[in-house]
Amino acid sequence: MVERRTMMDVVWRLLLYLWAFTILFPLGWIFYQSLKTNPEFFQNIWAFPEKMQFHNYTNAWNDYGFAKALLNTLYYVGGTLVVGLFFTTINAYALTRIEFKGRKIIWALIMLSLFLPGINALVPQYVVMRSLGLTNSLTGLILLSSLGESVFYLMLLGGFMKSIPKEVEESAFLDGASYFQIFLKIIIPLSSPGIVTVAIFKFIGYYNSFLGPFIYLSDPEKYTIGVQMYQANKLMEYTADWVTLFAGVMIAMIPSIVIFILFQKWILKGASLGAVKG
């Protein structure tokens, strides 16, 4: 039986197409601007390039420091992802699967942090980082980002872990397993869709992070991609080499786009399962 579409179905579909167009059109515009020369760009921003200028990408990669910035970003994101994901997973396990006194109070304090602007912690965090000698250090930035837990990730991953039957842990306890053994051999494998989902969200968040690296990093050799993009944008006041900057923007978008294309099914499946079962 063929399902009949109502007028509202058509309207919603058109609205979604329009929304997708508003997202994809600027990306396409930036891409073909990055293949122009600067005179072509200033003469007519809507015209297509007469000849593809792929050397703009080489210039952005070498002359504007995007190569070094991308390596710094991958180191920062990779280290933060590994350490931060471990803490998020073990925290979600402790707060959702282990019964102990004060657990509800801890959850209440964590939920309370949702109403506190993160900018309030900026000054004390900087004072602590400077006292420990961790400013202007990618490793120090990794520690800061890893230890700063997010309520959203705890709630998302906690929803997965709550869906695991309690009998699985009880049978493991009867066999003499410890909490940590249960965590490694039972909870992590069964929560793998949620862990992958949180990892993807964390990757996108850390990769697009700007404020932290901008504040704590002062050496241009340690800039992440977001800060390098900002510095390249400031150079446009003197060089007006916009086509190279557009090429740098396209380079900066590649990792996020690739991750999303490869793992979009995990994101949709993970977010929906966590919401329903949690």
N, C-alpha and C positions, 0 to 999 in steps of 0.2 A: 504494500500500500504506500503510495507516494504522499508524503506529508505536504499539505498545502501551506504556503506562506501567506501570512497576513500583511496588511499594509505597514504595521508597526515593525515587522521583521525587515521589510525592505528599507524603512526609514533608519532603523538601527544599523543595518549593514552599510548604508550610504554614509552615515555618520562615522562609522569605524574606518571606512575607506578614506574619508576626508581627513580623519585624525592621522592615519598612516601616511597620507600624502604630505601633511604639514611636517612630519618627522623626516621623511625620506627626501623631500625636495631640497631642503638646505644642504643635506649631505651631498646630493648630486651636484648642486650648484658649486659647492666648495671644491668638489673633485675636478670639474672641468675648468674652474678658475686656476687650479693648481697646474694645469697643463698649458697655460698661456705665458706670454711674455708680459712684463710690466706695462709697456705701452699699450698692448692689446687690452689689458685689464682696465686701464684708465680711460681708454677711448670708448669702450662699450662693455659694460659688465654682463650684458645678457648674450653677447655674441659668442659663438663657439670659436675655439682657437683655430687659426689657419694651419698650424703645424704643432703636433704634440711635443711639449717641452718636458720630457721625462727627466732631464737633468736638474729640474727644480727639486726633485726628490733627493738626488745626490747632494745638492747644495744644502738642503735642510738637514740631511743625515750627517754631513761632515762639518760644514761651516757654522751651523747654528747649534751644534752640540746635541742633537737629538739622539745620536748613537750612544754617547756616554750616559745621557739622561735615561734612556730606555734600559740600559744595563743596571743603573742604580735603582730604577723603579722595580725591575724584576727581582733584584736582591732584597729590597725593602718589602715588596709584596710577598715574595716567597717565604722569607724568614718570619714575617708577621703572621702569615697564613698558617704555617706549621705550628708555631708556638700558641697563637691565639686560638686556633681551632681545637687544640688539645685542652686548653683551659675552659673553653666554652662547652666542650663535650663532657668533661669531668664535672663541671659545675652543674650542668643540666641533669646529669645522672644523680649527683648528690641531693639536689633539691627536689627531684621528682620521684626517685626510687628508694631513697633511704629515709627511714623515720627517725627523727631525733628532735630533742627539745629545742624550741626556738626557730624551727624551720619556717613556720608561718610568719614570724616576725621578720626573718630575713627576706622572705618573698615580699612582704609589705614594704620594707625599706627599698628593695630593688624596684618595685612598682612606683614608689614615691619618686625615684630618680627620673622617671619619665616627665615629671612636671618641673624639673630643674634644668634651666638652660645650660648646655655644655660649656658655653663661653665662660661661665662663672669659675670653672676649674682651670682656666687657662693660665692665670697668673701663678697660683700655687704650684701647678705642674711645672711651669718654667723655672720657678725658684728651686724646686727639688731637683730637676734635671741639671741645672747649673751647679748646684751644690755637689752633685755626684760626678760632675765632669762629663756628662753625657750629651751636652749640646754640641751641635755641628758634627754629629755622628749618626750614620745610618743605623748602626747597631743599637745605639741609644734610642733612636726613633722606633726601632722594631720592638724594644722592650716596652716603651711607653704605649704604643698602639696595641700590643698583645695583652697587656695587663688591664687595659681599659675595656671592661666587659660591656656588651650591648644587651639591653633588655629584650629587644626584638629577637635576637638570635637565641637567647635562652628560652623564650616562649615558644619559638618555632621548633627548636630541637626538643624541648620538653614535651611538646605535643606528640612527637614521635615516640618518645620513651614511655609516656603514659599509656600508649596503645599496646605495649608489650605485655602479655599476660603475666601476672604475678607468680603463677605456678612455675614458670620457667626458672625464676630465681630461687624459689623454695626448693625445687628438686636439686638445683646446683648446690645449695647450702647443705642439703642432706648428704650429698656426695663429698662434702668437706671443702668446697670451694670458698675462697675468700671474696671480699667485696671487689678487690682489684682484679681477681681472676674472672669474676662474673662480668665486670666492666669490659675487660679485654676480649673475652671469648664469647660472650653472649650479647651484651648491650650494643657494643660497637658494630658487629655484623648485622644485627637486626635493625639497627638505626642508620644503616649506611645511606639509604635515600635521603634522610634528613641531614646527615652530615655532609653529603655532597652538595645539597641545596644551600646549606649555610656557607660552605666553602666557596661556592660560586658568588653568593651575595657579598661575602667578605672580600673576595678578589676584586670585584667591581668597585666596592667601596674604597678599599686601600689604593687601588690603581688610580682612582679619580681624586684621591685625597690631595688637598692643596694647602689648607691652613697650617696643619702640623709641620710638614716639610718646609713651608715658607718661613715659619717662625724659628724652627730649631736648626735649620741648615743655613750656614753663611758662606760656605765654600762652594763656588760655582762647579767644581769638579764632583760635588756630591749631590747636585740638584736632581730631583725626580722629574718626571715628564711634565707634571703640572706646573712646577716652578719654572722649569726651562721654557715652557710655553708662555708663561707670564713675562719672563725676561726677553724672549724673542718678540713678543708683542710690544714691549717698551722700545725695542730697537726701531720699530716702524716709525717712530717720531723723527728719526734721523735718516733712515735708509729708504723707507717706503717700498721695500721689497716684499710686497704682499703675496705674490704668487708663491714665493718660497715658504712664507709662513703658512699658506694654505696647504702646501705639500706636507709641512710638518704636522698640521692638524690631522691630515689623513693618516700619516704614519702613527700618530698617537692613538688614533681610534682603532687601529688594526687588532691589537691584542684583545680588547674588550669585545669587538665584533666576533672574532674567532671563538672566544670562550662562550659567548651567548649562542652562536650557531651550533656549536658542538654539544652544548649541555642544556639547550632550551627545554627539552622534554623533562629533564631532571628538575628544572626550576618549576615548571607547571605542575608536574606530578608531586613534587615534594611539598610545595606550598599548599596544594589542595588537600593532600593526605594529612598533613600536619594540622590543618584547620578542622577537618572533619573528625579525625580520630582524637585529637587533643581535646 
